[in-house]
Every structure is written in structure tokens, then in C-alpha cells.
Amino acid sequence: MAGLGCVGVRRLDARVVEVIRIEAIWLAVEPLDMRAGTEAALARVVHVFGAARPHHAYLFANRRATRLKVLVHDGIGVWLAARRLNQGRFVWTTDGAPHVALTRAQLDALVLGLPWQRIGEAGVITLL
């Protein structure tokens, strides 16, 4: 890697992005124990969503919504990542459904701790 310079690093980054392609994003409403590893998170995905589909991301939060885990199936294996907010909480849904589909813009807002429900069609003002 040392002899590649910046150009080699950029090429490597592009290949990594292609491996972790995400076509659909799903948010599980019920909390997940953040001690759960890859196998336990995968078992929860199969239980809640029926299957772990390739290029889909599945998000879970803990009870206090201060930590987030995302499991991504890349078609070959699974990736498990975690995020913790230093202050505040993730805005989570209390919808009656067991899971909710998110857009990429909603995911970007969610991981920052912003009110993702207001992004997209839900944020359109139609009444004065």
C-alpha cells in the first residue's frame, strides 16, 4: 500500500463501496440487545423480516435508542456495524408495524440523530 499513493487508495475505496451496495434499508421497531453479535443479529433479521436478502440493510437500536446496529448482507456474507451517539438519542419509531422501510436520505438523518420521519413525502406541507 505504501507505494500506491493517493490514487491507489481511491481505487481501493471504490471497490469497497461496491462490495457493500445497499438497495433497501429496513428499520426494526423492537429493540435489540447491543451485546448481540453477528449470529444473534442475523437470527433477529430472519425472525423479524423473514430472510436476510442480499444488498439489504437491517437497523436495530437498543431500548434507550442511544446505540444502533446495522446488519448488511452483501450477497456473499454479512457485515455488522455499530454506532453510538455521544449525546442524545436516535429518533426511533413507535409505529405498530414490526419494521419500516427507509430511504437513503432517511437513513442519513437517522444515523445523525435527526428526525428522519420528516424527510421525503412525510415532510411535505399540504395544508395551510
Residue pairs with C-beta under 8 A, 6 or more apart in sequence:
1 8
1 9
4 12
19 74
20 72
20 74
20 79
21 55
21 74
22 55
22 56
22 57
22 72
22 104
23 55
23 56
24 53
24 55
24 56
24 57
24 101
25 56
25 57
25 59
25 101
25 102
25 103
25 104
25 106
25 107
26 49
26 56
26 57
26 58
26 59
26 99
26 100
26 101
26 102
27 59
27 92
27 93
27 99
27 100
27 101
27 102
27 110
28 44
28 45
28 48
28 49
28 58
28 59
28 60
28 98
28 99
29 92
29 93
29 94
29 95
29 97
29 98
29 99
29 100
30 48
30 98
31 60
31 61
31 62
31 63
31 65
32 41
32 44
32 60
32 61
32 62
32 69
33 40
33 62
34 62
34 67
34 69
34 82
36 44
36 69
37 80
38 71
38 78
38 80
41 58
41 60
41 69
41 71
41 80
42 52
42 71
42 78
44 60
45 51
45 52
45 58
45 71
46 52
48 58
48 98
48 99
49 58
49 99
52 58
52 71
52 73
52 78
53 73
54 73
54 74
54 75
55 72
55 73
55 74
55 75
56 72
56 73
57 70
57 71
57 72
57 107
58 70
58 71
58 72
59 68
59 69
59 70
59 102
59 107
59 110
60 68
60 69
60 70
60 71
61 67
61 68
61 69
61 90
61 92
64 89
65 89
65 90
65 91
65 92
66 84
66 85
66 88
66 89
66 90
67 82
67 83
67 84
67 85
68 82
68 83
68 84
68 90
68 110
68 111
69 80
69 81
69 82
69 83
70 80
70 81
70 82
70 83
71 78
71 79
71 80
72 78
72 79
72 81
83 111
85 113
88 113
89 113
90 110
90 111
90 113
91 110
91 113
91 114
91 115
91 116
91 117
93 100
93 117
102 110
102 116
103 119
103 120
105 119
105 120
106 116
106 117
106 119
106 120
107 116
109 115
109 116
109 119
110 116
